[in-house]
């Protein structure tokens, strides 16, 4: 099936996957194809060069695999289209998993920040950078959505969740500038 080196967990190919079959709102059951699409973590690229990095990202982007790791850093190539990667199924899949156990995803980054904040009681900061129109606002919203979804229940937690989720319109206001790429 093209994944001789893969590790499998709950039927999901951990090192290579392509998500298929979800309707736009994520209501259908996800189906994962175990085809290798480039390299999940570019630290493993051989040879490591500008050309191999660009080619790996190009191949993954062409197959709608938009997340790629470089060690603990996640590179996202904006697909400029809707890909249903942010459903409850994905939240459940990444909840309580270590980043290296599943393919790179913004929820893996959110889980790592949340886990460190809760268990190590260490403040966290996620730096999201990129050009205008690259998807920074969307990435911020998805991390906040993930943390709100996994942070549990209770009066204090609900207050924090509401503060996080209510900051979305402010992010939208700063993130919706008209650019050459998103116009």
LINWO-V742364 format. One record per residue. N is the residue number from 1. RES is the residue in one small letter. PHI is phi as a letter, one per 40 degrees, with the letter a starting at -180 (* if undefined). Layout:
# LINWO-V742364
((N & RES & PHI) (N & RES & PHI))
This chain:
# LINWO-V742364
((1 & x & *) (2 & x & g) (3 & x & b) (4 & x & c) (5 & x & c) (6 & x & c) (7 & x & b) (8 & x & b) (9 & x & a) (10 & x & f) (11 & x & g) (12 & x & b) (13 & x & c) (14 & x & c) (15 & x & c) (16 & x & a) (17 & x & a) (18 & x & a) (19 & x & c) (20 & x & b) (21 & x & g) (22 & x & c) (23 & x & c) (24 & x & d) (25 & x & c) (26 & x & g) (27 & x & c) (28 & x & c) (29 & x & c) (30 & x & c) (31 & x & b) (32 & x & b) (33 & x & c) (34 & x & c) (35 & x & c) (36 & x & c) (37 & x & b) (38 & x & g) (39 & x & b) (40 & x & c) (41 & x & b) (42 & x & c) (43 & x & c) (44 & x & c) (45 & x & c) (46 & x & a) (47 & x & c) (48 & x & c) (49 & x & a) (50 & x & d) (51 & x & c) (52 & x & c) (53 & x & c) (54 & x & c) (55 & x & c) (56 & x & c) (57 & x & c) (58 & x & c) (59 & x & c) (60 & x & c) (61 & x & c) (62 & x & c) (63 & x & b) (64 & x & g) (65 & x & c) (66 & x & c) (67 & x & b) (68 & x & b) (69 & x & c) (70 & x & b) (71 & x & g) (72 & x & c) (73 & x & c) (74 & x & b) (75 & x & b) (76 & x & b) (77 & x & b) (78 & x & c) (79 & x & c) (80 & x & f) (81 & x & a) (82 & x & c) (83 & x & b) (84 & x & c) (85 & x & b) (86 & x & b) (87 & x & c) (88 & x & d) (89 & x & c) (90 & x & c) (91 & x & d) (92 & x & c) (93 & x & c) (94 & x & c) (95 & x & c) (96 & x & g) (97 & x & c) (98 & x & c) (99 & x & d) (100 & x & c) (101 & x & c) (102 & x & b) (103 & x & c) (104 & x & d) (105 & x & a) (106 & x & c) (107 & x & c) (108 & x & c) (109 & x & c) (110 & x & c) (111 & x & c) (112 & x & c) (113 & x & c) (114 & x & c) (115 & x & c) (116 & x & c) (117 & x & c) (118 & x & c) (119 & x & c) (120 & x & c) (121 & x & f) (122 & x & b) (123 & x & d) (124 & x & b) (125 & x & b) (126 & x & b) (127 & x & c) (128 & x & b) (129 & x & b) (130 & x & i) (131 & x & c) (132 & x & c) (133 & x & g) (134 & x & c) (135 & x & h) (136 & x & c) (137 & x & c) (138 & x & c) (139 & x & c) (140 & x & c) (141 & x & c) (142 & x & c) (143 & x & c) (144 & x & c) (145 & x & c) (146 & x & c) (147 & x & c) (148 & x & c) (149 & x & c) (150 & x & b) (151 & x & c) (152 & x & g) (153 & x & b) (154 & x & h) (155 & x & d) (156 & x & c) (157 & x & c) (158 & x & c) (159 & x & c) (160 & x & c) (161 & x & d) (162 & x & c) (163 & x & c) (164 & x & c) (165 & x & c) (166 & x & c) (167 & x & c) (168 & x & d) (169 & x & d) (170 & x & c) (171 & x & c) (172 & x & d) (173 & x & c) (174 & x & c) (175 & x & c) (176 & x & b) (177 & x & c) (178 & x & c) (179 & x & b) (180 & x & c) (181 & x & c) (182 & x & b) (183 & x & c))
